[in-house]
Amino acid sequence: MTKADKTKQFIIEKTAPVFNRKGYAGTSISDLTDVTGLTKGSIYGNFESKDDVALAAFDYNFSRVTQLVGDKVERYQHSVDKLKAYVAVYAALPADPVLQYGCPVLNTAVEADDTHPALKEKARKAINGWKRALVTLVKEGQERKEIKKSADAAAFALSFIALIEGGVMLWKLTGNEEALAAALKTAKRLIKDLEK
């Protein structure tokens, strides 16, 4: 890794939590210089614009979430246990350094909906990827006879994502962890309904 690559990675790692907490519009170049200790010129010497930093920060935040979930899911063999691992990750969200400011996909999707097409596209792809992963897990569970054959994998995946992201949104909006816990409790019931 070259010195320029290291500097770029440093900027991404330092600014990613700021973008996740404050959003694209709420994050100023001063925020970026404050958190990195670099000058505006140093940041723009490595990125063409704040947009480029934000897009790289989203990728970094999303990869951290993906790794967190993947590490937890891979511990299990049974499809139902793998689905429960998703719930466990989000149940620990308020205390987790990666997710303490909320889910970066949700944060980005809400903010970028009508204002930042490139960030919106990244959030859309992330949700579609999550849906595909859940559908695959359910279908594998059906093949292994761990999950009811009658289960609608796509409907489950969309409902599951909506519950988790909705719970995260309510927690972040109200500051009440019970809202997240209630949504996750319902997500667990959806999983239970899949079991044979």
The 8 nearest C-alpha neighbors of each residue, nearest first, counted from 0:
[[1, 4, 5, 2, 3, 8, 6, 7],
 [2, 0, 4, 3, 5, 6, 7, 8],
 [1, 3, 5, 4, 6, 0, 7, 8],
 [4, 2, 6, 1, 5, 7, 45, 0],
 [5, 3, 7, 1, 2, 6, 0, 8],
 [4, 6, 2, 8, 3, 7, 9, 1],
 [7, 5, 9, 3, 8, 4, 2, 10],
 [6, 8, 4, 10, 9, 5, 45, 3],
 [9, 7, 11, 5, 10, 6, 12, 4],
 [10, 8, 6, 12, 7, 11, 5, 13],
 [11, 9, 7, 13, 8, 12, 14, 6],
 [10, 12, 8, 14, 56, 9, 13, 15],
 [13, 11, 9, 15, 10, 14, 8, 56],
 [12, 14, 10, 11, 15, 35, 9, 34],
 [13, 15, 17, 11, 16, 12, 10, 31],
 [14, 16, 56, 18, 17, 12, 11, 13],
 [17, 15, 19, 18, 14, 20, 13, 60],
 [18, 16, 20, 14, 19, 15, 21, 26],
 [17, 19, 22, 15, 21, 20, 16, 23],
 [20, 18, 16, 17, 22, 103, 21, 15],
 [21, 19, 17, 100, 18, 22, 16, 101],
 [22, 20, 25, 18, 26, 17, 19, 23],
 [23, 21, 18, 25, 19, 24, 20, 26],
 [22, 24, 26, 25, 18, 53, 21, 110],
 [25, 23, 26, 22, 27, 21, 110, 18],
 [26, 24, 21, 22, 23, 27, 18, 20],
 [27, 25, 23, 24, 21, 22, 30, 18],
 [28, 26, 30, 29, 25, 31, 24, 23],
 [27, 29, 31, 30, 32, 26, 39, 49],
 [30, 28, 32, 27, 31, 33, 39, 26],
 [31, 29, 33, 27, 28, 32, 26, 34],
 [30, 32, 28, 29, 34, 33, 14, 35],
 [31, 33, 29, 37, 35, 36, 30, 34],
 [34, 32, 30, 36, 31, 35, 29, 37],
 [33, 35, 31, 32, 36, 30, 13, 14],
 [36, 34, 37, 32, 33, 13, 31, 10],
 [35, 37, 33, 32, 34, 38, 31, 10],
 [38, 36, 32, 35, 41, 39, 42, 33],
 [37, 39, 41, 40, 32, 42, 36, 35],
 [38, 40, 42, 41, 43, 32, 37, 28],
 [41, 39, 43, 38, 42, 44, 37, 45],
 [42, 40, 44, 38, 39, 43, 37, 45],
 [41, 43, 39, 44, 45, 40, 46, 38],
 [44, 42, 46, 40, 45, 41, 47, 39],
 [43, 45, 41, 42, 40, 46, 47, 39],
 [44, 46, 43, 42, 7, 41, 47, 3],
 [47, 45, 43, 48, 44, 51, 42, 52],
 [46, 48, 43, 51, 45, 44, 49, 50],
 [49, 47, 50, 51, 46, 43, 52, 42],
 [48, 50, 52, 51, 53, 47, 28, 46],
 [51, 49, 53, 48, 52, 54, 47, 23],
 [50, 52, 54, 48, 49, 53, 46, 55],
 [51, 53, 49, 55, 50, 54, 56, 46],
 [54, 52, 56, 50, 51, 55, 49, 57],
 [53, 55, 57, 51, 56, 52, 50, 58],
 [56, 54, 58, 52, 57, 53, 59, 51],
 [57, 55, 15, 53, 59, 11, 54, 58],
 [58, 56, 60, 54, 59, 55, 61, 53],
 [59, 57, 55, 61, 56, 60, 62, 54],
 [58, 60, 56, 62, 57, 61, 55, 63],
 [61, 59, 57, 63, 62, 58, 56, 15],
 [60, 62, 64, 58, 63, 59, 57, 65],
 [61, 63, 65, 59, 64, 60, 58, 66],
 [64, 62, 66, 60, 61, 65, 67, 59],
 [65, 63, 67, 61, 66, 62, 68, 60],
 [66, 64, 62, 68, 63, 67, 69, 61],
 [65, 67, 69, 63, 64, 68, 70, 62],
 [68, 66, 64, 70, 65, 69, 63, 71],
 [69, 67, 71, 65, 66, 70, 72, 64],
 [70, 68, 66, 72, 71, 67, 65, 73],
 [69, 71, 67, 73, 68, 72, 66, 74],
 [70, 72, 68, 69, 73, 74, 84, 67],
 [73, 71, 81, 69, 74, 84, 70, 75],
 [74, 72, 75, 70, 71, 69, 81, 76],
 [73, 75, 72, 71, 70, 76, 81, 69],
 [76, 74, 73, 81, 77, 72, 80, 78],
 [75, 77, 78, 74, 81, 80, 73, 72],
 [78, 76, 80, 79, 75, 81, 145, 140],
 [79, 77, 81, 140, 80, 136, 82, 76],
 [78, 80, 82, 81, 77, 83, 190, 194],
 [81, 79, 83, 77, 82, 78, 75, 84],
 [80, 82, 72, 78, 84, 79, 83, 75],
 [83, 81, 79, 84, 80, 85, 78, 190],
 [82, 84, 80, 86, 85, 81, 79, 87],
 [83, 85, 87, 81, 82, 86, 72, 71],
 [86, 84, 88, 83, 87, 82, 68, 89],
 [85, 87, 83, 89, 84, 88, 90, 183],
 [88, 86, 84, 90, 85, 89, 91, 83],
 [89, 87, 85, 91, 86, 90, 84, 68],
 [88, 90, 92, 91, 86, 87, 85, 163],
 [91, 89, 87, 92, 88, 86, 180, 183],
 [92, 90, 89, 88, 93, 94, 95, 87],
 [91, 93, 89, 95, 90, 94, 98, 99],
 [94, 92, 99, 95, 91, 98, 90, 176],
 [95, 93, 92, 91, 99, 96, 98, 97],
 [94, 96, 92, 99, 98, 97, 93, 91],
 [97, 95, 99, 98, 94, 92, 93, 100],
 [98, 96, 95, 99, 63, 64, 60, 100],
 [99, 97, 101, 95, 100, 92, 96, 102],
 [98, 100, 93, 95, 96, 101, 92, 97],
 [101, 99, 20, 98, 19, 102, 16, 171],
 [102, 100, 98, 99, 103, 167, 171, 106],
 [101, 103, 105, 104, 98, 106, 100, 167],
 [104, 102, 106, 105, 19, 107, 101, 60],
 [103, 105, 107, 122, 102, 106, 108, 125],
 [106, 104, 108, 102, 107, 103, 109, 164],
 [107, 105, 103, 109, 104, 108, 102, 110],
 [106, 108, 104, 110, 105, 109, 111, 103],
 [109, 107, 105, 111, 122, 110, 112, 106],
 [110, 108, 107, 106, 112, 111, 105, 119],
 [109, 111, 107, 108, 112, 106, 22, 114],
 [110, 112, 115, 114, 119, 108, 113, 107],
 [113, 111, 109, 108, 110, 119, 114, 115],
 [114, 112, 111, 115, 116, 110, 119, 109],
 [113, 115, 111, 112, 116, 110, 119, 118],
 [114, 116, 111, 118, 117, 119, 113, 112],
 [117, 115, 119, 118, 120, 114, 111, 113],
 [118, 116, 120, 119, 115, 121, 54, 111],
 [117, 119, 121, 120, 116, 115, 111, 122],
 [120, 118, 116, 111, 122, 117, 121, 108],
 [119, 121, 123, 117, 118, 122, 116, 124],
 [120, 122, 118, 124, 123, 119, 125, 117],
 [123, 121, 125, 119, 104, 120, 124, 108],
 [124, 122, 120, 126, 125, 121, 119, 127],
 [123, 125, 127, 121, 122, 126, 128, 120],
 [124, 126, 122, 128, 123, 127, 129, 121],
 [127, 125, 129, 123, 128, 124, 130, 122],
 [128, 126, 130, 124, 129, 125, 131, 123],
 [127, 129, 131, 125, 126, 130, 124, 132],
 [130, 128, 126, 132, 127, 131, 125, 133],
 [129, 131, 127, 133, 128, 156, 132, 134],
 [132, 130, 128, 134, 129, 133, 135, 127],
 [133, 131, 129, 135, 130, 134, 128, 136],
 [132, 134, 136, 130, 135, 131, 156, 137],
 [135, 133, 152, 131, 137, 136, 132, 153],
 [136, 134, 132, 138, 133, 137, 139, 131],
 [137, 135, 133, 139, 134, 138, 78, 140],
 [138, 136, 140, 134, 139, 135, 152, 141],
 [137, 139, 141, 135, 140, 136, 134, 142],
 [140, 138, 142, 136, 141, 137, 135, 143],
 [139, 141, 145, 137, 146, 143, 78, 138],
 [140, 142, 146, 144, 138, 139, 143, 148],
 [141, 143, 139, 144, 140, 138, 145, 146],
 [142, 144, 140, 141, 145, 139, 146, 138],
 [143, 145, 141, 142, 146, 140, 147, 195],
 [146, 144, 140, 143, 141, 195, 194, 78],
 [147, 145, 141, 194, 140, 195, 193, 144],
 [148, 146, 195, 149, 150, 193, 194, 141],
 [147, 149, 141, 150, 146, 144, 142, 151],
 [148, 150, 147, 151, 146, 193, 141, 152],
 [151, 149, 147, 148, 152, 193, 146, 155],
 [152, 150, 154, 153, 155, 149, 148, 137],
 [151, 153, 134, 155, 154, 137, 150, 156],
 [154, 152, 156, 155, 151, 134, 157, 130],
 [155, 153, 157, 151, 156, 152, 158, 159],
 [154, 156, 152, 158, 153, 157, 159, 151],
 [157, 155, 153, 159, 130, 154, 158, 133],
 [156, 158, 160, 154, 159, 155, 161, 153],
 [159, 157, 161, 155, 160, 156, 154, 162],
 [158, 160, 156, 162, 157, 161, 186, 155],
 [161, 159, 157, 163, 162, 158, 164, 156],
 [162, 160, 158, 164, 159, 163, 165, 157],
 [163, 161, 165, 159, 160, 182, 164, 166],
 [162, 164, 166, 160, 165, 161, 167, 159],
 [163, 165, 167, 161, 166, 162, 160, 168],
 [166, 164, 168, 162, 167, 163, 161, 169],
 [165, 167, 179, 182, 163, 169, 164, 168],
 [166, 168, 164, 170, 165, 169, 179, 171],
 [167, 169, 165, 171, 166, 170, 172, 164],
 [170, 168, 172, 166, 171, 167, 173, 178],
 [171, 169, 175, 167, 174, 176, 173, 168],
 [170, 172, 168, 174, 169, 173, 167, 101],
 [173, 171, 169, 170, 174, 168, 175, 167],
 [174, 172, 175, 170, 171, 169, 178, 176],
 [173, 175, 170, 171, 172, 176, 169, 178],
 [176, 174, 170, 173, 177, 178, 169, 171],
 [175, 177, 179, 170, 178, 180, 174, 93],
 [176, 178, 180, 175, 179, 181, 170, 182],
 [179, 177, 181, 176, 180, 170, 166, 175],
 [178, 180, 166, 182, 176, 177, 181, 170],
 [179, 181, 177, 183, 178, 182, 184, 176],
 [182, 180, 184, 178, 183, 179, 177, 185],
 [183, 181, 166, 185, 179, 184, 180, 162],
 [182, 184, 186, 180, 185, 181, 179, 187],
 [185, 183, 181, 187, 186, 182, 180, 188],
 [184, 186, 188, 182, 187, 183, 189, 181],
 [185, 187, 183, 189, 188, 184, 159, 182],
 [188, 186, 190, 184, 185, 189, 183, 191],
 [189, 187, 191, 185, 190, 186, 192, 184],
 [190, 188, 186, 192, 187, 191, 185, 193],
 [189, 191, 187, 193, 188, 192, 186, 79],
 [190, 192, 188, 193, 194, 189, 187, 79],
 [191, 193, 189, 190, 194, 188, 195, 147],
 [194, 192, 190, 191, 146, 147, 150, 195],
 [195, 193, 146, 191, 192, 147, 145, 190],
 [194, 147, 146, 145, 193, 144, 192, 148]]
